[in-house]
Amino acid sequence: MFTTAAPGAAISWHAEPVHHNPVPGRNVHSGISARTRCQHVQASACRGAAVTARGDAVGLHRFGLILDRPPDRSQAASVVATHPDLYVHPHHRQVTVRRRSSTLGAVVVSAIDDLEAVDLHPVRVCADDWVTLADIGDRIGRSREMVRQWSTGQQGPGGFPPPVNPGRDTKFYSWTEVALWLRAHLDLYLPRPDGVLVVANLLLQAKNLAPLVRDKQTLTGLLTPYQPATPVQPRAREGLTTR
């Protein structure tokens, strides 16, 4: 089910499992393949696509930003007057963006620029990417216990993405990483995540925290895909031939 909250609140989505008329003593999902269940989930998601963070066919994109401090009334009024597609409320840190553009990335960058121009500084992009094992089960129509067994390697092919906060009682996982794993290893019919908001959030945090780092140039190498070095062929010694 896709949900959109009141102005200033988080916009998020989750896919509900499809429940069929249960037979007493029988699991509601018995006899239904994982692919079939996920097709139902995706169909439900498509019906609510108008409020997804990716945007609809005409280029309307919706997502949230978190400010470093709540705006005062004058700041909120200034933003609303000049940018009516930015929903800013006095004394609330969350900004809801509803803006049309050809790409989601362009909307993220322009919305942040517009807020910074009036001395409001976003520190988070709401990517709705952190999920618990129960959240994952809800999105794909499986039990939390089954997902837990995938995460520990007791079931499934192994290689389940690690938690983003290891060592904690309640663990969170990246839905983007989990969705890619489910598609690749369990053949579940899930939309391929594009990761725009996830990457935008990481880059925004990196920009805000960069002043704390002395050797920033070295760290930028992490943005370059790894390329193994080309092995150097030994040169033949003068007067000798190689076979």
N, C-alpha and C positions, 0 to 999 in steps of 0.2 A: 504494500500500500504506500502510496506517496502522500506525504503530508506537507503542508506549508503553514507556518505558524503566523501569529499576529505580527504586525510590523515591529521590527526590532528584535524578534525572536529568531531562533535558529531555523533554517530550512533544511530538512533532512528527508531521506527516503529509506524505506526498507521494504523488501518483498515478503509478503505474508505467505506462508504455506497454504496450499489449496486443500481444504478439508472437504471430503465427500461424506455422504450420509453413512455414518458408522454402523457396522453390524456388531451387536453385543459380543464382547469377548474377542473382537478382531481389531487389529491396528488399522487406523483410518487410512494409512498409506499402503497397506498390503495389496499386492497385485498391481501396483502402479510403479512403473519404472522411474528411475531417477531422472532420465531425460524427459519423460512425459511430465513429471511434476515441475521441472524447471521450465518447460515450455509454457505451462500454465502461469508460472511466476513471471516469465518474461512478457507474456501477453498482458497480464495485469499491469506490469510496469509500463508497457507501451501506452495503455489507456490513460496513464497519469503523466505522460511525458511532458505535458505543458508546464509542469512545475518542477522539472528536474533541473539540476545544476548545469547540465549540458546545454539546455535550451531546446526550443522546438524548431520546426522546419523553417520558420520565418526569422530565426536568429534571435529569439528572446532568451536571455541567459539570466539565471537567478542563483544567487549564493549569498553568503554572509561574510562580513569582515569584522574583526575584533580590534577595537582601538586601544591605545596604551592608557587612555584616561577618558572618562565620560565628557562629552561636549557640554558647554553651557548653552543657555537658550539662544544667545546671539549667534554662536557658531552653528547650531542646528538650523536656525532660521536662514542663515546665509547659504548653507548647503542646499536646503530644500528649495530656496528661491532660484538658485542657479542650476541645480541639477535635480530635477524632480524625480529622476529614476534612482536616486540614492535616498533611502529611507533612514533618516537620522533623527533620533529623539533625544531631547535634553536629558542628561544624567543617565544615559544608557550607553554602554560601550559597544554594543552590537549594531552594525549597520547592515541593512538588507539592500542588496543590489538587484535591480530589475532593469537590465539594459539590453538594447538590441545592437548586434554587431555580427559580422561574418564569422568571427571566432570567439570562443570563450576566453582564450588567452589575452586577446586584445581588450576585452571588457575588464578583466582583472587588472591589467596594467593601467588602463585609463581611469578606473574607479579609484585606485590607490593614488594616482597622480592628482586627481580632483580633490581628494580629501587632504592630502599633504599640502596642497595650495592654500588651504585655509587653516593650517597648523593643526590638523587632526592626523594622527599617525597610526595607521593599521599595523598591528603586530602579528596577526593571525589571519589566514584564509580558512574559512570553515569548509573543510574537505569531507567531513563525515566519514573519515577513513578508519578510525579506530573502532574495533568491534570486539566483543567478547565471544567465547565459544557458543554461548546461547544465541547471540545475535546472528552468528554465521548459520547456525542450525535453522533459525527462523527464516533467514533469507533464501535458503535452498530447500526447505521442507524436510529437514533431517533433525534427529534428536541431538541435544547437547552432548550426550554420552558418546554418540557415534563420532561427532566432530572431535571430541576429546581424544578418542582412540586414534583418530587420524593424526592428531597433533603429537601424540606420544609414540607413534609408529606401531601400536598394537594392531591396527587395521590399516588397510590401504597400502599404497606403493612406497610410502616413506617420503621424506624430504619436505614435510609440511613447513610452511614459513615460520620462523621463530617469533616469539612475542616481542613487542616493542618495549616491554617493561619486564624483562626476565627477573625472576626471584621474588615477585610479588604474589600475594595470595590470589588476587583477581588479575588475570593476565589479559592484555589487549593485543590484538593483532591488526595488521594492515589489511583492510578489505581488498585493496588493489592487489596485493601480493597473494592473498588467499584465493581471490577470483581467478587469477592467472593459473594458480596451482590446480584448482578444481577443473578448469577447462583443459589443462594439459594432461592431467593424470587420471581424472575420473570421468572424463568425457561428458561433463555436465554442460547443458545448453544454457550458458550464461552470456550476457553481453560482455564484450571485451572492454575492460575499463581503460579510459584514455589517460587518466592520471594527471590531467591539467591542473586541477585544484590542489592535488597532493604536492606536485612539484612546485606550484606557485607558493604554497604555504612554506615549504622548505627553503625556497629561495628568498622569500620575504624575511624569514627568521635569520637566514645567513646575512642578509644585508643589514639588518638591525644589530646583529651581534658582531659584525666584522670589525668595528673599532676596537674590540677587545683582543684581537688577534694581530700579532706583529708580522708574522710571515704569511700574509694573505696570498701572495703570488704563488707560493708553493701549493697551497690548498686548492687553488683553481684547477690544478691538474686533475683533481678528482672528477671534474666535469668532462674530461676527455676519455672516451672509451679506450680500454686497454688494448695495446697493440704489441704483440711480442716482437722483440728485437730480431732483425734479420741476421741469421748466423753468418759470420765472416768466413769465407772460404780460404783455406790456407793457400798461400802463393807457392808455386813451384820454384824450387831453387834453380838458379842459373846453371844451365848445362845438364839438368836432369829433366826427365819426362815423367809424367804420372800416368798410371794406367786407369 
